[in-house]
Amino acid sequence: MNELIGKIIHMTNPDSIIKRRIENLIKEYTLDVISSVQPVETPKPKAVTKGGDHESSTKKDIS
């Protein structure tokens, strides 16, 4: 993918503003992918650390 982007940049010979726009698009895409993966991973630790004793003890302390 980086080679393709490099070829596009070389062929179009953009100025630094266009390079920054391309980099920002890549960063946004990467962040979108990461944020779309995180909600899938976050329930896993909750399921693993599902300790009834700890959760019930904190609820008793609050009430």
A tleap script that builds the chain and sets N, CA, C and O, in Angstrom:
source leaprc.protein.ff14SB
mol = sequence {
  NMET ASN GLU LEU ILE GLY LYS ILE ILE HIE
  MET THR ASN PRO ASP SER ILE ILE LYS ARG
  ARG ILE GLU ASN LEU ILE LYS GLU TYR THR
  LEU ASP VAL ILE SER SER VAL GLN PRO VAL
  GLU THR PRO LYS PRO LYS ALA VAL THR LYS
  GLY GLY ASP HIE GLU SER SER THR LYS LYS
  ASP ILE CSER
}
set mol.1.N position { 0.831 -1.192 0.000 }
set mol.1.CA position { 0.000 0.000 0.000 }
set mol.1.C position { 0.874 1.254 0.000 }
set mol.1.O position { 0.583 2.214 -0.712 }
set mol.2.N position { 1.934 1.245 0.790 }
set mol.2.CA position { 2.833 2.396 0.822 }
set mol.2.C position { 3.493 2.615 -0.530 }
set mol.2.O position { 3.714 3.755 -0.938 }
set mol.3.N position { 3.812 1.517 -1.233 }
set mol.3.CA position { 4.405 1.656 -2.563 }
set mol.3.C position { 3.433 2.332 -3.510 }
set mol.3.O position { 3.826 3.191 -4.299 }
set mol.4.N position { 2.163 1.947 -3.437 }
set mol.4.CA position { 1.146 2.545 -4.293 }
set mol.4.C position { 1.012 4.029 -4.005 }
set mol.4.O position { 0.935 4.839 -4.928 }
set mol.5.N position { 0.985 4.386 -2.734 }
set mol.5.CA position { 0.891 5.799 -2.362 }
set mol.5.C position { 2.125 6.546 -2.852 }
set mol.5.O position { 2.019 7.664 -3.358 }
set mol.6.N position { 3.296 5.931 -2.702 }
set mol.6.CA position { 4.522 6.556 -3.182 }
set mol.6.C position { 4.489 6.783 -4.680 }
set mol.6.O position { 4.930 7.827 -5.161 }
set mol.7.N position { 3.968 5.812 -5.427 }
set mol.7.CA position { 3.860 5.962 -6.883 }
set mol.7.C position { 2.892 7.079 -7.239 }
set mol.7.O position { 3.148 7.868 -8.148 }
set mol.8.N position { 1.778 7.139 -6.517 }
set mol.8.CA position { 0.799 8.201 -6.789 }
set mol.8.C position { 1.424 9.563 -6.517 }
set mol.8.O position { 1.269 10.492 -7.309 }
set mol.9.N position { 2.126 9.678 -5.403 }
set mol.9.CA position { 2.776 10.946 -5.063 }
set mol.9.C position { 3.824 11.293 -6.114 }
set mol.9.O position { 3.928 12.448 -6.525 }
set mol.10.N position { 4.598 10.305 -6.551 }
set mol.10.CA position { 5.643 10.548 -7.545 }
set mol.10.C position { 5.028 10.962 -8.878 }
set mol.10.O position { 5.532 11.875 -9.533 }
set mol.11.N position { 3.949 10.304 -9.285 }
set mol.11.CA position { 3.328 10.600 -10.576 }
set mol.11.C position { 2.670 11.973 -10.577 }
set mol.11.O position { 2.750 12.695 -11.572 }
set mol.12.N position { 2.029 12.340 -9.489 }
set mol.12.CA position { 1.305 13.607 -9.462 }
set mol.12.C position { 2.191 14.764 -9.021 }
set mol.12.O position { 1.874 15.925 -9.283 }
set mol.13.N position { 3.312 14.450 -8.345 }
set mol.13.CA position { 4.252 15.462 -7.862 }
set mol.13.C position { 3.527 16.565 -7.085 }
set mol.13.O position { 3.588 17.731 -7.473 }
set mol.14.N position { 2.840 16.206 -5.991 }
set mol.14.CA position { 2.059 17.201 -5.253 }
set mol.14.C position { 2.933 18.073 -4.364 }
set mol.14.O position { 4.077 17.737 -4.058 }
set mol.15.N position { 2.369 19.187 -3.964 }
set mol.15.CA position { 3.084 20.026 -3.006 }
set mol.15.C position { 2.851 19.486 -1.599 }
set mol.15.O position { 2.140 18.497 -1.418 }
set mol.16.N position { 3.442 20.126 -0.619 }
set mol.16.CA position { 3.392 19.598 0.747 }
set mol.16.C position { 1.970 19.580 1.309 }
set mol.16.O position { 1.658 18.749 2.162 }
set mol.17.N position { 1.109 20.481 0.845 }
set mol.17.CA position { -0.271 20.503 1.350 }
set mol.17.C position { -0.989 19.222 0.951 }
set mol.17.O position { -1.689 18.628 1.771 }
set mol.18.N position { -0.826 18.790 -0.288 }
set mol.18.CA position { -1.484 17.562 -0.747 }
set mol.18.C position { -0.883 16.359 -0.033 }
set mol.18.O position { -1.605 15.426 0.319 }
set mol.19.N position { 0.425 16.369 0.183 }
set mol.19.CA position { 1.048 15.269 0.928 }
set mol.19.C position { 0.447 15.175 2.323 }
set mol.19.O position { 0.149 14.083 2.806 }
set mol.20.N position { 0.271 16.328 2.972 }
set mol.20.CA position { -0.317 16.326 4.307 }
set mol.20.C position { -1.751 15.810 4.277 }
set mol.20.O position { -2.179 15.098 5.185 }
set mol.21.N position { -2.491 16.171 3.232 }
set mol.21.CA position { -3.873 15.684 3.119 }
set mol.21.C position { -3.891 14.169 2.982 }
set mol.21.O position { -4.719 13.500 3.601 }
set mol.22.N position { -2.988 13.624 2.180 }
set mol.22.CA position { -2.919 12.169 2.013 }
set mol.22.C position { -2.556 11.520 3.344 }
set mol.22.O position { -3.167 10.523 3.728 }
set mol.23.N position { -1.572 12.069 4.051 }
set mol.23.CA position { -1.182 11.515 5.349 }
set mol.23.C position { -2.341 11.580 6.340 }
set mol.23.O position { -2.565 10.638 7.100 }
set mol.24.N position { -3.076 12.690 6.333 }
set mol.24.CA position { -4.219 12.820 7.242 }
set mol.24.C position { -5.311 11.813 6.909 }
set mol.24.O position { -5.942 11.255 7.807 }
set mol.25.N position { -5.538 11.577 5.608 }
set mol.25.CA position { -6.537 10.577 5.225 }
set mol.25.C position { -6.128 9.197 5.712 }
set mol.25.O position { -6.964 8.426 6.186 }
set mol.26.N position { -4.837 8.884 5.595 }
set mol.26.CA position { -4.352 7.582 6.066 }
set mol.26.C position { -4.533 7.485 7.579 }
set mol.26.O position { -4.976 6.454 8.083 }
set mol.27.N position { -4.193 8.551 8.305 }
set mol.27.CA position { -4.353 8.545 9.762 }
set mol.27.C position { -5.818 8.390 10.148 }
set mol.27.O position { -6.145 7.626 11.057 }
set mol.28.N position { -6.714 9.121 9.451 }
set mol.28.CA position { -8.142 9.016 9.754 }
set mol.28.C position { -8.633 7.602 9.500 }
set mol.28.O position { -9.390 7.047 10.297 }
set mol.29.N position { -8.199 7.017 8.382 }
set mol.29.CA position { -8.618 5.647 8.065 }
set mol.29.C position { -8.116 4.685 9.134 }
set mol.29.O position { -8.846 3.798 9.576 }
set mol.30.N position { -6.860 4.867 9.547 }
set mol.30.CA position { -6.288 3.999 10.577 }
set mol.30.C position { -7.059 4.146 11.884 }
set mol.30.O position { -7.366 3.149 12.538 }
set mol.31.N position { -7.375 5.382 12.271 }
set mol.31.CA position { -8.133 5.600 13.504 }
set mol.31.C position { -9.533 5.010 13.398 }
set mol.31.O position { -10.056 4.474 14.375 }
set mol.32.N position { -10.151 5.106 12.201 }
set mol.32.CA position { -11.477 4.511 12.016 }
set mol.32.C position { -11.415 3.008 12.200 }
set mol.32.O position { -12.294 2.414 12.825 }
set mol.33.N position { -10.367 2.388 11.650 }
set mol.33.CA position { -10.226 0.939 11.784 }
set mol.33.C position { -10.014 0.574 13.245 }
set mol.33.O position { -10.623 -0.370 13.749 }
set mol.34.N position { -9.146 1.325 13.929 }
set mol.34.CA position { -8.870 1.035 15.340 }
set mol.34.C position { -10.139 1.216 16.170 }
set mol.34.O position { -10.453 0.372 17.010 }
set mol.35.N position { -10.865 2.297 15.945 }
set mol.35.CA position { -12.071 2.542 16.742 }
set mol.35.C position { -13.164 1.530 16.437 }
set mol.35.O position { -13.995 1.239 17.297 }
set mol.36.N position { -13.174 0.992 15.225 }
set mol.36.CA position { -14.185 -0.023 14.909 }
set mol.36.C position { -13.816 -1.366 15.525 }
set mol.36.O position { -14.686 -2.216 15.720 }
set mol.37.N position { -12.542 -1.569 15.834 }
set mol.37.CA position { -12.109 -2.833 16.440 }
set mol.37.C position { -12.263 -2.773 17.954 }
set mol.37.O position { -12.595 -3.788 18.567 }
set mol.38.N position { -12.037 -1.642 18.568 }
set mol.38.CA position { -12.062 -1.520 20.025 }
set mol.38.C position { -13.375 -1.967 20.661 }
set mol.38.O position { -13.328 -2.686 21.660 }
set mol.39.N position { -14.544 -1.586 20.144 }
set mol.39.CA position { -15.770 -2.054 20.798 }
set mol.39.C position { -15.900 -3.575 20.812 }
set mol.39.O position { -16.554 -4.133 21.694 }
set mol.40.N position { -15.292 -4.240 19.854 }
set mol.40.CA position { -15.340 -5.699 19.819 }
set mol.40.C position { -14.438 -6.270 20.905 }
set mol.40.O position { -14.766 -7.293 21.506 }
set mol.41.N position { -13.309 -5.626 21.163 }
set mol.41.CA position { -12.349 -6.150 22.129 }
set mol.41.C position { -12.716 -5.777 23.568 }
set mol.41.O position { -12.374 -6.523 24.485 }
set mol.42.N position { -13.388 -4.668 23.795 }
set mol.42.CA position { -13.644 -4.234 25.165 }
set mol.42.C position { -14.529 -5.185 25.956 }
set mol.42.O position { -14.301 -5.320 27.158 }
set mol.43.N position { -15.525 -5.858 25.375 }
set mol.43.CA position { -16.302 -6.783 26.206 }
set mol.43.C position { -15.505 -7.995 26.684 }
set mol.43.O position { -15.862 -8.598 27.697 }
set mol.44.N position { -14.436 -8.365 25.979 }
set mol.44.CA position { -13.676 -9.561 26.346 }
set mol.44.C position { -13.107 -9.470 27.764 }
set mol.44.O position { -13.298 -10.406 28.539 }
set mol.45.N position { -12.413 -8.379 28.141 }
set mol.45.CA position { -11.911 -8.323 29.518 }
set mol.45.C position { -13.044 -8.351 30.542 }
set mol.45.O position { -12.871 -8.913 31.623 }
set mol.46.N position { -14.183 -7.767 30.235 }
set mol.46.CA position { -15.308 -7.782 31.166 }
set mol.46.C position { -15.780 -9.213 31.387 }
set mol.46.O position { -16.124 -9.602 32.503 }
set mol.47.N position { -15.792 -9.994 30.302 }
set mol.47.CA position { -16.240 -11.377 30.426 }
set mol.47.C position { -15.222 -12.191 31.221 }
set mol.47.O position { -15.589 -13.065 32.005 }
set mol.48.N position { -13.933 -11.894 31.010 }
set mol.48.CA position { -12.887 -12.646 31.699 }
set mol.48.C position { -12.850 -12.270 33.177 }
set mol.48.O position { -12.713 -13.142 34.035 }
set mol.49.N position { -12.970 -10.981 33.478 }
set mol.49.CA position { -12.867 -10.512 34.862 }
set mol.49.C position { -14.238 -10.445 35.527 }
set mol.49.O position { -14.427 -9.705 36.493 }
set mol.50.N position { -15.172 -11.196 35.024 }
set mol.50.CA position { -16.531 -11.170 35.570 }
set mol.50.C position { -16.529 -11.850 36.931 }
set mol.50.O position { -16.848 -13.033 37.047 }
set mol.51.N position { -16.171 -11.098 37.948 }
set mol.51.CA position { -16.132 -11.645 39.300 }
set mol.51.C position { -17.319 -11.140 40.086 }
set mol.51.O position { -17.389 -9.956 40.414 }
set mol.52.N position { -18.246 -12.012 40.391 }
set mol.52.CA position { -19.454 -11.612 41.102 }
set mol.52.C position { -19.146 -11.040 42.472 }
set mol.52.O position { -19.817 -10.111 42.922 }
set mol.53.N position { -18.128 -11.588 43.147 }
set mol.53.CA position { -17.811 -11.124 44.499 }
set mol.53.C position { -17.360 -9.675 44.492 }
set mol.53.O position { -17.814 -8.869 45.304 }
set mol.54.N position { -16.458 -9.347 43.563 }
set mol.54.CA position { -15.934 -7.986 43.522 }
set mol.54.C position { -17.037 -6.998 43.148 }
set mol.54.O position { -17.182 -5.948 43.774 }
set mol.55.N position { -17.810 -7.346 42.122 }
set mol.55.CA position { -18.857 -6.432 41.676 }
set mol.55.C position { -19.917 -6.252 42.756 }
set mol.55.O position { -20.380 -5.135 42.983 }
set mol.56.N position { -20.306 -7.336 43.424 }
set mol.56.CA position { -21.343 -7.218 44.444 }
set mol.56.C position { -20.821 -6.447 45.657 }
set mol.56.O position { -21.580 -5.727 46.304 }
set mol.57.N position { -19.529 -6.592 45.969 }
set mol.57.CA position { -18.988 -5.876 47.121 }
set mol.57.C position { -18.944 -4.379 46.841 }
set mol.57.O position { -19.191 -3.580 47.744 }
set mol.58.N position { -18.632 -3.981 45.597 }
set mol.58.CA position { -18.616 -2.555 45.283 }
set mol.58.C position { -20.030 -2.001 45.289 }
set mol.58.O position { -20.244 -0.855 45.686 }
set mol.59.N position { -20.990 -2.790 44.856 }
set mol.59.CA position { -22.376 -2.323 44.881 }
set mol.59.C position { -22.856 -2.147 46.322 }
set mol.59.O position { -23.598 -1.209 46.615 }
set mol.60.N position { -22.443 -3.031 47.217 }
set mol.60.CA position { -22.848 -2.911 48.614 }
set mol.60.C position { -22.241 -1.660 49.243 }
set mol.60.O position { -22.880 -0.993 50.056 }
set mol.61.N position { -20.981 -1.342 48.854 }
set mol.61.CA position { -20.331 -0.169 49.415 }
set mol.61.C position { -21.049 1.106 48.994 }
set mol.61.O position { -21.164 2.049 49.777 }
set mol.62.N position { -21.533 1.130 47.756 }
set mol.62.CA position { -22.184 2.333 47.237 }
set mol.62.C position { -23.535 2.539 47.914 }
set mol.62.O position { -23.890 3.669 48.249 }
set mol.63.N position { -24.289 1.466 48.120 }
set mol.63.CA position { -25.653 1.599 48.659 }
set mol.63.C position { -25.694 1.721 50.164 }
set mol.63.O position { -26.774 1.839 50.744 }
savepdb mol mol.pdb
quit
